[in-house]
Amino acid sequence: MRLLLVNPNMTVAMTERMTGLATDLADGRAQIVPLTAPRGFPYIASRAEAQIAGALALEMIAEHSAGADGAIIAAFGDPGLVAARELFDFPVVGMSEAAMMTAALLGDRFSVITFSPEMTRWYEDSIATSGLQSRSCGVRAAQLSSGNVATAREETRAQLIALARASCEEDGADVIILGGAPLAGLAAEIAAEVPALVVDPISAATAQVMALATLKSGLNYTERRNRPCAKPSVGLSAPLRAIIAQGAI
C-alpha cells in the first residue's frame, strides 16, 4: 500500500515528524510518501492561506498519484480536501476531519485545542464542515507569544494541558483533539495529564486512509458521479492539468 502524506505547509520538519508518526502506525503495512509544499507559506494559519494551499495540495497529489492507494492532507483544516476527493481515484483523508470522526467514535463530545487564536475561526469552519457541531465543545487556543511554530509544542504545552482540562471540566468534553501540524505527536506525551482521550490527528488520518484503501468491494472511484467534467486549463502544473482534462469517464 502506497500512501501520500501531503503537507501543504512549506516546513519540512513538520512533514518529517508527521511521516514518522504515520510510518510507526502503519507498522510495515504501508509505504508513507512524504510531500512538502514547494511554495506558499511556512505555516498555514488562516482561511485565505488555506485556499491557496489547497491548490498546492492538488498539484502535489497529481504529480505523485500514479500507483498511489490513498492520500492524507497533512494540515489541520484540510486545505483542498473536498476538491481532491472529486479529482482523484483513491481515498483522500484530511487530518482534521479524521480526528473529528475518530473523536465521535470514541466519546460523546470533543474539543479542539490549538496553539494560537489565529486559527480559531478556520478550525470552527472545519467543525461545521464535518457535520459534527452538535458533538463539539468548540475550539480553545493557547497564546504562542514567540510566533515561532517550530517551538509551539514546548512553548504552549502547559497552556494546552490547562485548556484541555478546562474543556473537560467546564464543557463536558470527553475527547480532546490537538489541532495543528506543529502539535503532531504531542497527544501521547500529555495523555496522562488530561482527564479525557487525546487524539493525534495525523495518526487518526493514517488509520482511516489505510482502512479505506483496503475496502475494495463497491468502491469504484472511476465511476463516481461527482467527478468534474473534462475541461482544458491554463497555467496549472502538467500532472494536474492532465487529470482535469481527463475529467469524468
C-alpha positions, 0 to 999 in steps of 0.5 A: 500500500502506497500512501501520500502524506501531503503537507501543504505547509512549506516546513519540512520538519513538520512533514518529517515528524508527521511521516514518522508518526504515520510510518510507526502506525502503519507498522510495515503495512504501508509505504508513507510518501512524504510531500512538502509544499514547494511554495506558499507559506511556512505555516498555514494559519488562516482561511485565505492561506488555506485556499491557496494551499489547497491548490498546492495540495492538488498539484502535489497529489497529481504529480505523485498519484500514479500507483498511489492507494490513498492520500492524507492532507497533512494540515489541520483544516484540510486545505483542498480536501473536498476538491481532491476527493472529486479529482482523484481515484483513491481515498483522500483523508484530511487530518482534521476531519479524521480526528473529528470522526475518530473523536465521535467514535470514541466519546460523546463530545470533543474539543479542539485545542490549538496553539494560537487564536489565529486559527480559531475561526478556520478550525470552527469552519472545519467543525461545521464542515464535518457535520459534527457541531452538535458533538463539539465543545468548540475550539480553545487556543493557547497564546504562542507569544514567540510566533515561532511554530517550530517551538509551539509544542514546548512553548504552549504545552502547559497552556494546552494541558490547562485548556484541555482540562478546562474543556473537560471540566467546564464543557463536558468534553470527553475527547480532546483533539490537538489541532495543528501540524506543529502539535503532531505527536504531542497527544501521547506525551500529555495523555496522562495529564488530561482527564479525557482521550487525546487524539493525534490527528495525523495518526487518526488520518493514517488509520482511516486512509489505510482502512479505506484503501483496503475496502475494495468491494463497491468502491469504484472511484472511476465511476463516481458521479461527482467527478468534474467534467473534462475541461482544458486549463491554463497555467496549472502544473502538467500532472494536474492539468492532465487529470482535469482534462481527463475529467469524468469517464 
